[in-house]
Amino acid sequence: MDGIIYSDFLAALIRRMSAMLAARNEPFARTAQVSNRKPSGDRNAVVLTVSPGGGGTDTLRTGYVTVDVYTRDEGDAVDLMNLVTALATSRGAGGMVDGKPFTRAELNGGPNPDFAADGWFKQTAELEVGHRGRNLV
């Protein structure tokens, strides 16, 4: 069996989620910053981080991603989280799950409100994401 190389699936998820949110009409979504760390500014934020766990077979691997949403309005936090999880699990043309590299995405936990000590409203959820690698040779 040839070796399998996997891309940085978190970087791909951040890029694609940024583009998907920027194309939306909702003000809380259009201006949201998507990253792997909470920004210091005053913009709404979607923070995606890799969680422990996962594994792979052949060219497919499973990864877990924690999704944290921060906004200054509680309703916007709920709405933005619901939109992010819907976009992350969307399939087909224009969707997140299109085989390049994402083969599946499911909500594994949440969304739930979470305490944010700095005056922001926070929602958190967990995604299970399947992504494809390629043969090294």
ABEGO torsion letter per residue (X at the ends): XBBBBBBBAAAAAAAAAAAAAAABABAAAAABBBBABBBABABBBBBBBBBBEEEBBEABBBBBBBBBBBBABAAAAAAAAAAAAAAAABBEBGBABAGOABABBBBABOBBBBBBAAGBBBBBBBBBBBBBBBBAX
